Amino acid sequence: LADTETEEASYNANLARAGAAYEIEKSRYERQQYLYTIGAISMERLETAKNTYVTSKAEYDALMDQNNGSSPASVRSKLYNARKNAYNVDALRKQREDMFIRAPRSGVIGYRNVEVGSYLTAGSKVLTLVDNSHLYVDCTLSENDAALLTTGMPVNVTIDAMGATYNGKVVYVSPAMSDESKSYLVRISLDVAKGNIKAGLFARTSLDILQRRDTLFAPKDALLSKNGKTTVFVYNPDTETVEEREITIGLINDDEVEILTGINEGEIVAVSSIDRLKNGGRVTLESPDEAGDGN
């Protein structure tokens, strides 16, 4: 562009010089015509003045023909070439930029499917980017437990592979039950240093949602659900038979269920082969020694 500006300045100077010369020779030729009419000069001198005038006019017209607008054609041509070259440079720069793959976020490459010189088709998977800066634990809960959860609740998360327990908090509780698992998805955010834990590890969580003191409970294995009712088989030591009773359950954990109504403290409930028991059926109470032997 600097050369173009210099050439345009030179053109303008030449145009101004040619214009001035043209005006001078035009005025001189007109004066010579007057002198010739009064017989003051010869035809030869008049022709000489005319030729000089015509030459200066031709030079001026030639320069004016180059000026079609605000700048001469030669200058505009160079400007157009400069813009074209700049466009070509931008196109080449874009092609070069397309040769680089830039990650949308920080992370570590966990999987690479190509090598240098490989040919790929559109849509091919090149690599997998793993971001361990924010780790989450996804788990599922039953409707009884999920109903008591709220976002922000503190959670303890144990990762056996790391041999450690970490602090976390509930950041999401699904508003709807999953049709497949009939449970609710819960997401827990872990409070750990970046890169300290690898994604995909198995984790166990524990959360004290609600506790009740002096409550009756029974093992989960003792419950039998049918026709929308929950029942247990209660053992009668006097008759050595079992009675099926409908119960109302409360809180539930991984192993036990709270019994609100249906049984009394100290009563014995059946926990094995309950699907084969029937009301009033005779059973044999297993002794602790037999249970230890696996009988």
C-alpha positions in Angstrom: 0.0 0.0 0.0 3.0 2.4 0.6 4.1 1.9 -3.0 0.5 2.5 -4.2 0.3 5.8 -2.3 3.7 6.9 -3.7 2.5 6.1 -7.3 -0.7 8.0 -6.8 1.1 11.0 -5.5 3.4 11.0 -8.5 0.5 10.7 -10.9 -1.3 13.6 -9.3 1.9 15.7 -9.6 2.3 14.8 -13.3 -1.3 15.5 -14.0 -1.1 19.0 -12.4 2.1 19.7 -14.4 0.5 18.6 -17.7 -2.6 20.6 -17.0 -0.6 23.7 -16.3 1.4 23.2 -19.5 -1.8 22.6 -21.5 -3.3 25.9 -20.2 -0.2 27.8 -21.0 0.2 26.4 -24.6 -3.5 26.9 -25.2 -3.3 30.6 -24.2 -0.1 31.0 -26.3 -1.8 29.4 -29.4 -4.8 31.7 -29.1 -2.5 34.7 -28.9 -0.6 33.6 -31.9 -3.8 33.2 -33.8 -4.7 36.8 -33.1 -1.2 38.0 -34.2 -1.6 36.1 -37.4 -4.9 37.7 -38.2 -3.4 41.2 -38.0 -0.3 40.1 -40.0 2.1 40.3 -37.1 3.5 36.8 -37.5 3.9 34.3 -40.3 2.0 31.1 -40.9 5.1 29.1 -39.9 5.2 30.5 -36.4 1.4 29.9 -36.1 1.9 26.2 -37.0 4.7 25.8 -34.5 2.5 27.2 -31.7 -0.3 25.0 -32.8 1.8 21.8 -32.7 3.1 22.7 -29.3 -0.5 23.2 -28.1 -1.7 19.9 -29.6 1.2 18.0 -28.0 0.5 19.4 -24.5 -3.2 18.7 -24.9 -2.6 15.1 -25.9 -0.3 14.6 -22.9 -2.9 16.1 -20.5 -5.8 14.0 -22.1 -3.7 10.9 -21.8 -3.2 11.4 -18.1 -6.9 12.3 -17.7 -8.0 9.1 -19.4 -6.2 7.1 -16.7 -8.2 8.9 -14.1 -11.6 7.3 -13.9 -12.8 8.3 -10.5 -10.8 9.5 -7.5 -7.6 7.6 -8.5 -5.8 6.5 -11.7 -6.4 3.2 -13.3 -2.9 2.0 -12.6 -3.3 2.8 -9.0 -6.7 1.1 -8.7 -5.3 -1.9 -10.5 -2.6 -2.3 -7.8 -5.2 -1.7 -5.1 -7.3 -4.5 -6.5 -4.3 -6.8 -6.7 -3.4 -6.0 -3.1 -6.9 -6.9 -2.0 -6.8 -10.1 -4.0 -3.5 -11.0 -2.5 -4.8 -10.2 1.0 -7.8 -12.5 0.4 -5.5 -15.3 -0.8 -3.4 -14.9 2.3 -6.5 -15.1 4.5 -7.7 -18.2 2.7 -4.3 -19.9 3.1 -4.3 -18.9 6.8 -7.7 -20.4 7.3 -6.6 -23.6 5.6 -3.6 -23.7 8.0 -5.9 -23.1 11.0 -8.1 -26.0 9.8 -5.2 -28.3 10.2 -5.2 -27.8 14.0 -7.7 -29.3 16.4 -8.4 -27.1 19.4 -10.0 -28.5 22.6 -13.2 -26.6 23.7 -12.0 -27.0 27.3 -9.0 -28.2 29.4 -8.5 -31.9 29.9 -6.4 -35.0 29.1 -6.6 -37.1 25.9 -7.9 -40.4 27.1 -8.3 -42.1 23.6 -6.7 -41.5 20.2 -7.9 -43.3 17.1 -5.5 -41.8 14.5 -1.8 -41.6 13.8 0.3 -39.1 11.7 -0.5 -39.6 8.0 -3.8 -41.4 8.5 -6.7 -40.6 6.2 -10.0 -39.8 7.8 -13.5 -39.4 6.6 -16.0 -36.7 7.8 -17.4 -37.6 11.2 -14.6 -39.9 12.2 -13.8 -40.1 15.9 -10.3 -38.7 16.4 -9.9 -38.6 20.1 -11.7 -38.5 23.5 -11.0 -35.6 25.9 -11.4 -36.4 29.6 -12.0 -33.5 31.9 -11.4 -34.5 35.6 -11.7 -30.9 36.9 -15.3 -31.5 37.9 -16.2 -35.0 39.0 -19.7 -36.3 39.7 -21.2 -39.5 41.1 -24.5 -40.6 39.5 -26.6 -43.0 41.6 -30.3 -44.1 41.8 -32.6 -44.0 44.8 -36.0 -45.4 45.5 -39.0 -43.1 45.7 -39.0 -43.1 49.5 -35.4 -41.9 49.8 -35.5 -39.5 46.8 -38.5 -37.7 48.3 -36.4 -36.6 51.3 -33.4 -35.4 49.3 -32.7 -31.7 48.5 -29.9 -30.1 46.6 -27.0 -29.0 48.7 -27.2 -31.8 51.2 -23.7 -33.1 52.3 -22.8 -36.7 51.2 -19.9 -39.0 52.0 -18.5 -40.8 48.9 -16.2 -43.8 49.3 -14.1 -44.9 46.3 -12.6 -48.4 47.0 -10.0 -48.1 44.3 -8.6 -45.0 45.9 -9.0 -46.4 49.5 -10.5 -43.1 50.6 -13.7 -41.3 51.5 -14.4 -37.9 50.0 -16.8 -35.1 50.8 -19.6 -34.2 48.3 -22.9 -32.6 48.0 -26.2 -33.3 46.1 -26.4 -31.0 43.1 -29.3 -32.7 41.2 -32.3 -34.9 42.0 -34.4 -36.1 39.1 -37.9 -34.7 39.1 -39.3 -37.8 37.4 -38.9 -41.6 37.9 -37.1 -43.6 35.3 -39.4 -45.9 33.4 -36.7 -48.6 33.1 -35.3 -48.8 36.7 -38.3 -47.3 38.5 -35.9 -45.1 40.5 -34.7 -41.5 40.7 -31.4 -40.3 39.4 -29.3 -38.3 41.9 -26.0 -36.5 41.0 -23.4 -35.8 43.6 -20.5 -33.3 43.1 -17.2 -34.4 44.6 -14.9 -32.0 46.4 -11.5 -33.3 45.2 -8.3 -31.9 43.7 -8.1 -31.8 39.9 -6.7 -35.0 38.4 -6.7 -36.9 41.8 -9.5 -39.3 40.7 -10.0 -41.0 37.4 -13.4 -41.0 35.7 -15.4 -44.2 35.7 -14.3 -45.5 39.1 -17.0 -47.3 41.2 -18.1 -45.3 44.2 -20.3 -45.9 47.2 -22.3 -43.2 48.9 -23.9 -42.9 52.3 -26.3 -40.2 53.5 -28.2 -39.8 56.7 -31.6 -38.5 55.5 -33.7 -39.1 58.5 -33.3 -41.1 61.7 -35.8 -42.3 64.3 -35.1 -43.7 67.7 -36.7 -46.8 69.4 -38.4 -48.0 66.2 -39.3 -51.5 65.1 -37.5 -52.8 62.0 -37.1 -56.1 60.1 -34.8 -57.3 57.4 -35.7 -56.6 53.9 -35.7 -60.3 53.1 -38.7 -60.8 55.5 -41.0 -58.6 53.3 -43.4 -60.0 50.8 -45.2 -57.7 48.4 -48.3 -58.8 46.4 -51.5 -57.2 45.2 -50.3 -53.8 46.4 -49.9 -55.0 50.0 -46.8 -55.7 52.1 -46.8 -58.6 54.5 -44.5 -60.7 56.7 -44.8 -64.1 58.2 -44.8 -64.0 62.0 -43.7 -67.1 63.9 -45.8 -68.5 66.8 -43.6 -70.5 69.1 -46.6 -72.1 70.8 -48.0 -73.7 67.7 -44.7 -73.7 65.6 -46.7 -72.1 62.8 -46.5 -68.8 60.9 -49.2 -66.1 60.5 -49.2 -63.8 57.5 -49.8 -60.2 58.6 -50.1 -57.0 56.6 -47.7 -54.3 57.7 -47.1 -50.6 57.1 -43.5 -49.7 56.4 -41.6 -46.5 57.1 -38.0 -45.7 56.5 -35.8 -48.0 54.4 -32.1 -48.5 54.2 -29.9 -51.0 52.4 -30.7 -53.9 54.8 -33.6 -53.1 57.1 -37.1 -51.7 56.8 -38.9 -49.7 59.5 -42.2 -51.4 60.6 -44.9 -48.8 61.6 -47.8 -51.2 62.2 -48.5 -55.0 62.0 -46.0 -56.6 64.4 -45.0 -56.1 68.0 -41.6 -55.8 69.6 -39.9 -59.2 70.2 -41.9 -61.2 67.6 -40.0 -63.4 65.2 -40.5 -63.0 61.4 -39.4 -65.5 58.7 -36.6 -64.3 56.4 -36.0 -67.4 54.2 -38.2 -69.3 51.7 -41.0 -66.8 52.4 -42.4 -67.3 48.9 -43.2 -70.9 49.8 -44.8 -70.2 53.1 -48.5 -70.1 53.7 -50.7 -68.8 56.5 -50.9 -71.3 59.3 -48.1 -73.4 57.9 -45.9 -75.3 60.3 -42.2 -74.3 60.2 -39.1 -75.4 62.1 -37.1 -72.6 63.8 -33.5 -72.7 62.7 -31.0 -72.6 65.6 -28.1 -70.2 65.6 -25.6 -73.2 65.3 -27.4 -74.5 62.2 -27.4 -71.1 60.7 -23.7 -70.8 61.1 -23.2 -74.2 59.4 -25.3 -73.1 56.4 -28.2 -75.5 57.1 
